[in-house]
């Protein structure tokens, strides 16, 4: 069948794998080539079976999904990875997408939505569940995502050393009012309200260090 989409199912719960396998086998447009219980096994099977799409869970003992996605990318796998998980927090969503996942769905997705997502993933189109898409949009629009300018980094580095506004002005040959303006911009970009929080956030994000 020309439009047949081949799949590898990756999940540490046998009952979930059984359910997904039965679901996809009920439609002649899909063929399940194999199953894996963790990320390490997923990478091995993906290389051997060469599926069109890998349905990847994220949190699995013995090898998580994010590491597997990144490893498949490093090995040049042609398989598209569609994350299918119960987790939609930023700490799960963003690393998976950054690692190279084509799509991200939650396990409560209806059957038709899952089938549509797999077809889209096979074509290289990005698929996100509404909840995940909403979180990502909010994240992008939230304060703290705009990069600091070179001058703002210089000001923040001096702030981190405990330098006063007046001393910063002297050090950088600018007015004290300009220092305050830079600090206002820094606070806005980092999503903080004071010097201490700005320094802590900057170290946490690797801006300083």
C-alpha positions in Angstrom: 0.0 0.0 0.0 1.6 3.3 -1.1 0.3 5.3 1.7 1.1 2.8 4.5 2.6 4.4 7.5 4.9 2.2 9.6 5.2 2.7 13.4 7.3 1.9 16.4 5.5 2.2 19.7 7.6 3.1 22.8 6.1 3.0 26.3 7.1 1.3 29.5 3.6 0.1 30.2 2.6 -3.1 28.4 -1.1 -2.4 28.6 -0.5 0.9 26.8 1.5 -0.7 24.1 -1.1 -3.4 23.7 -3.9 -0.8 23.4 -2.0 1.3 20.8 -1.0 -1.7 18.8 -4.6 -2.9 18.6 -5.8 0.5 17.7 -3.4 1.0 14.8 -3.8 -2.6 13.6 -7.5 -1.9 13.1 -6.7 0.6 10.3 -5.0 -0.8 7.2 -3.2 2.5 6.7 -0.9 1.7 9.6 1.6 -1.1 10.3 3.2 -1.5 13.7 6.7 -2.8 13.2 7.7 -3.2 16.8 7.5 -2.0 20.4 10.1 -0.8 22.9 9.8 -0.4 26.7 12.4 2.4 27.1 14.4 5.0 25.2 17.5 2.9 24.7 15.6 0.0 23.2 13.7 2.5 21.1 16.9 3.8 19.4 18.1 0.3 18.7 14.8 -0.8 17.2 14.3 2.4 15.2 17.7 1.9 13.5 16.8 -1.7 12.7 13.2 -1.4 11.7 13.3 2.1 10.1 9.7 3.2 10.9 8.1 6.3 9.5 6.9 7.4 12.9 8.0 6.6 16.5 5.3 7.1 19.1 7.4 8.0 22.1 6.5 8.2 25.8 8.8 10.5 27.8 9.3 9.2 31.4 10.5 5.6 31.3 12.9 3.7 33.5 16.0 2.6 31.7 16.1 5.4 29.2 13.8 8.5 28.9 12.2 9.7 25.7 14.0 13.0 25.4 17.4 11.4 25.4 16.1 8.9 22.8 14.8 11.6 20.6 18.1 13.5 20.7 20.0 10.3 20.0 17.9 9.4 17.0 18.6 12.9 15.6 22.4 12.4 16.1 22.2 9.1 14.3 20.4 10.7 11.4 17.3 8.6 11.7 14.6 9.5 9.2 11.8 8.5 11.6 9.6 11.3 12.8 9.0 11.2 16.6 5.5 11.9 17.9 5.5 12.2 21.7 2.5 10.6 23.3 2.5 11.1 27.1 0.5 12.1 30.1 2.7 15.1 30.9 2.3 18.6 29.5 4.5 20.7 31.9 7.1 23.0 30.5 9.9 20.8 31.9 8.6 17.9 29.7 7.3 19.8 26.6 10.2 22.1 25.8 13.0 19.6 26.1 11.2 17.1 23.9 10.6 19.7 21.2 14.1 21.1 21.4 15.5 17.5 21.1 13.7 17.2 17.8 10.2 15.8 18.3 7.9 16.5 15.4 4.8 16.5 17.5 3.5 16.3 21.1 0.2 14.7 22.1 -1.4 13.8 25.4 -2.6 10.2 26.0 -6.2 11.4 26.4 -6.3 12.4 22.7 -9.2 10.8 20.9 -8.4 8.0 18.4 -9.1 10.1 15.3 -6.9 12.9 16.6 -4.1 10.4 17.2 -4.4 9.0 13.7 -4.5 12.4 12.1 -1.4 13.4 14.2 0.5 10.3 13.1 -0.3 11.0 9.4 0.8 14.6 9.8 4.0 13.6 11.6 4.8 11.1 8.8 4.7 14.1 6.4 7.0 16.1 8.6 4.3 18.5 9.9 4.3 19.7 13.5 1.4 18.5 15.6 0.7 19.8 19.1 -2.2 19.0 21.4 -4.2 22.2 22.1 -3.1 22.2 25.8 0.6 22.0 24.8 0.2 24.6 22.0 -1.4 27.0 24.5 1.4 26.5 27.0 4.1 27.1 24.4 2.4 30.3 23.1 2.1 31.6 26.6 5.7 30.8 27.3 6.9 32.6 24.2 4.8 35.7 25.0 5.8 35.7 28.7 8.5 38.1 30.0 12.0 36.7 30.1 12.4 35.4 26.6 14.0 38.5 24.9 17.8 38.4 24.9 19.8 41.1 26.8 21.8 43.5 24.8 25.6 43.7 25.2 25.3 46.9 27.3 22.6 45.3 29.4 24.9 42.3 30.1 27.7 44.7 31.1 25.4 46.5 33.5 24.1 43.2 34.9 27.6 41.8 35.4 28.6 44.9 37.4 25.3 44.6 39.4 26.3 41.0 40.2 29.6 42.3 41.7 27.6 44.6 44.0 28.5 47.8 42.1 26.2 50.8 42.8 24.4 52.6 40.0 26.7 55.6 40.4 29.8 53.4 40.1 28.4 51.6 37.1 27.8 54.9 35.4 31.5 55.8 36.0 32.7 52.4 34.9 30.8 52.5 31.6 31.0 56.2 30.9 27.2 56.7 30.9 24.9 58.7 33.1 23.3 57.3 36.2 19.9 57.8 34.6 21.0 55.6 31.7 22.0 52.9 34.2 18.5 53.0 35.7 17.0 52.8 32.2 19.1 49.7 31.4 18.1 48.1 34.7 14.4 48.7 33.9 14.9 47.0 30.6 16.8 44.1 32.2 14.0 43.6 34.8 11.4 43.5 32.1 13.3 41.0 30.0 14.0 38.7 32.9 10.6 39.0 34.4 11.9 40.2 37.8 11.4 43.2 40.0 14.8 44.0 41.7 18.6 43.7 41.4 18.9 40.5 43.5 16.3 38.6 41.5 17.9 39.8 38.2 21.3 38.5 39.2 19.9 35.2 40.5 17.8 34.7 37.3 20.7 35.6 35.1 23.0 33.0 36.8 20.2 30.4 36.6 19.8 30.9 32.9 23.5 31.0 32.2 23.5 34.6 31.2 26.1 35.2 33.9 28.6 32.7 35.1 
